[in-house]
Amino acid sequence: MTTVRTAIVIGGGIAGPVTALALRRAGIAATVHEAYPATASGAGGIGGTLALAPNGVAALRSVGADEAVTATATPIVRSAMAVGRRRLDLPTLAGVPPLRVVHRAELHRELHDRAVAEGVSFAYGKRLVDVEQSDGGVTARFEDGSTATADVLVGADGIRSTVRGLIDPAAPGPRFTGLLGFEAVARHEVGVEPGTMTFAFGRRGYYLYWPEPGGGTRWGANLPQQRPMSLVEARAVPAAQWMDTLRTSYGDDDPGRELMATSSADELQVVGSLHIMPPVPHWYRGRMVLVGDAAHAPSNSSGQGASLAIESGVQLARCLRDLPDVQAAFAAYVRLRRARVEKVAARAARINHTKAPGPVARTLMPLLMPLFVRTVMDPEKTVAHEQRYVIDFDAPVTAEPALR
């Protein structure tokens, strides 16, 4: 039985509220400290649509948030791949619920409201600058001069995590994927069944799209980019200028041309440069530990980023609940998570290499697509172990190395 009774959670995006909810259900009082001054301008207000895989929804069930989240999400029941005019339906994984797409702000709001309803406290305008640890606890120091003390501190502060640097000053930072992300809803109707997501390889860039409930087509685009841009830099470029770039880049593609032509610059979501986290050697030190993107951020190609973050928050809470001391709990947590998240990241990295094929590869792709779908895209071989993963929150965690 744990001796941990209180926790400081740094970061109020996706992983933070889930972790705090799970800790509360484990009998640990958690307060979420968010650097932004309010919910609307914080981590939940940045970014476009994200995917929740079946395993992510299953993990949300552990904290009672699955129904509220899925009610706001769009189910994706089928998918297809397109290269030029060649289109091929992709096989689906049997026996699992559908992938769901949800806007990051909506997901954040549902998780925040659920956490508040269950008694989790939130403190805003709390940018972490330093931490002091002792045998009896950990004290967080914030930019505004305030402090907070608890038994443990959880870094759920994203890919540019401050906590990660405090745990290990030599820890790697995020790695640029060479892609820039955009999203919008076009007025153009693509003429596919609702719930169908299409992965398209254009002449100059990769994009995906699906029918938007209520009309139009939601699309996301990944354009090759030579140098990374911060989100602030990317959004400093006028949206009309980005829209011109997109219309030029996808002008030879069908339906990319129509999607860009019927999208408004005023509604363009500039996601910014896409990054991944290389393997992080140290997930914890003393009474500090990482969850979510701070420890593991696979490429968006995985469709698993948010789901893995949610899983990690739930698993951390189980370990802190069941093991007698902080170090044993953190060690068990890492054994539960590291191999899984790094395997997902490796799969996503392989997919990333196909998002900007050269002219020769693009010429061969339509010819190789059927073979590719039968072999490389076999869901039983590629994603079954990811999507069928379900955490039994009530099952006790032990300190045995071979945890499941």
Stockholm file with secondary structure:
# STOCKHOLM 1.0

chainA/1-404         MTTVRTAIVIGGGIAGPVTALALRRAGIAATVHEAYPATASGAGGIGGTLALAPNGVAALRSVGADEAVTATATPIVRSAMAVGRRRLDLPTLAGVPPLRVVHRAELHRELHDRAVAEGVSFAYGKRLVDVEQSDGGVTARFEDGSTATADVLVGADGIRSTVRGLIDPAAPGPRFTGLLGFEAVARHEVGVEPGTMTFAFGRRGYYLYWPEPGGGTRWGANLPQQRPMSLVEARAVPAAQWMDTLRTSYGDDDPGRELMATSSADELQVVGSLHIMPPVPHWYRGRMVLVGDAAHAPSNSSGQGASLAIESGVQLARCLRDLPDVQAAFAAYVRLRRARVEKVAARAARINHTKAPGPVARTLMPLLMPLFVRTVMDPEKTVAHEQRYVIDFDAPVTAEPALR
#=GR chainA/1-404 SS CCCCCEEEEECCSSHHHHHHHHHHHTTCEEEEEESSSSTTTSGGGSCCEEEECHHHHHHHHTTTCHHHHHHHSEEECEEEEEETTEEEECCCCTTSCCEEEEEHHHHHHHHHHHHHHTTCEEEESCCEEEEEEETTEEEEEETTSCEEEESEEEECCCTTCHHHHHHCTTCCCCEEEEEEEEEEEESCCCCSCTTEEEEEECSSCEEEEEECTTSSEEEEEEEECSSCCCHHHHHHSCHHHHHHHHHHHTTTSTTHHHHHHTSCGGGCEEEEEEEECCCCSCSEETTEEECGGGTCCCCGGGSCHHHHHHHHHHHHHHHHHHSSSHHHHHHHHHHHHHHHHHHHHHHHHHHHTTSSCCHHHHHHHHHHHHHHHHTTTCHHHHTHHHHTCCCCTTSCCCSCSSCC
#=GC SS_cons         CCCCCEEEEECCSSHHHHHHHHHHHTTCEEEEEESSSSTTTSGGGSCCEEEECHHHHHHHHTTTCHHHHHHHSEEECEEEEEETTEEEECCCCTTSCCEEEEEHHHHHHHHHHHHHHTTCEEEESCCEEEEEEETTEEEEEETTSCEEEESEEEECCCTTCHHHHHHCTTCCCCEEEEEEEEEEEESCCCCSCTTEEEEEECSSCEEEEEECTTSSEEEEEEEECSSCCCHHHHHHSCHHHHHHHHHHHTTTSTTHHHHHHTSCGGGCEEEEEEEECCCCSCSEETTEEECGGGTCCCCGGGSCHHHHHHHHHHHHHHHHHHSSSHHHHHHHHHHHHHHHHHHHHHHHHHHHTTSSCCHHHHHHHHHHHHHHHHTTTCHHHHTHHHHTCCCCTTSCCCSCSSCC
//
